[in-house]
Amino acid sequence: MVKLRLKRCGKKQSRREGRDLRKVGFYDPINNQTYLNIPGILYFLEKGAQPTGTVYDILKKAGVFTEFRRNQTKVN
């Protein structure tokens, strides 16, 4: 299963298990900054990737899931 994760900034970096397939964004909780590559995120969601809990909350605030649902209804 592919999980969507965002790179966390503002803290000493620690290695994740496994390498990333594609960088789709980052977030900095200290400065409250977020960068999202929406087309890349939508691509992985269409392929069945599951966001982690924190990423789900960030994507929900950004309105990515409404865009995802809109794209799904166009396909069907």
N, C-alpha and C positions, 0 to 999 in steps of 0.2 A: 504494500500500500504506500502511496506517495502522500506525504504530509506537507502542507504549505507552512513554511516558517519564514519569519522576517528576521533579518540580521539585527541584533540588538546593539545599539551604540551607547556611549556614555558610561561604559563600565569596562573594566579589563576584559579583554576578549578571551573566551574559552572555546576550545574546539568542540564542535558538535560531532555526534556519531554519524559517519558517512559524509560524502561530499554533496554539494548542491548541484542540482540539475541545471537550474537557471536562477539568477538573482531576480527576484520579483519585488523587492522593496526592503526598507529598513525602518526602524522606529527608535526613537531616543526618548525614554520615559522621563529623563531628567529635564530636558529642554522642551518636552512635549512636541517633538517634531516627528512627522511621518512622511515617508515617500512610498508611493505604491505605483507599480507598473500594472495598470488596470488590464490592458490587453493580455499581458503574460499571465496574470492571475485568472482571468476568465478562461484562457486556454486550458490551464491546468484543472480548473473546476469542471469544465466540460469533459475532460478526460477521466474524471472521477477522483481527483485528489481531494483529501480531507484537510481542512485547516485545523490547526491546534486551537485550544480554547482562547488564548490571548489574541491570536490572529483572527479568529472568528469575530471577536468583539470589535476589533479595529476595522475589519471589513464591513461589519454591520453598520458602524457609525459612518463610514464613508459611503454607504449606499451601494456597495458592489453587488449585493445579493439581489437587489431590485433590477439592476442591469443584467445580472445572470438570468433571472426569471424571464425578463423581456427577450433575451436572446433565445431562451429555450422555447418560448411560444412562437417565435418566428420560424424556428427550425421545424417544429411540429405543425 
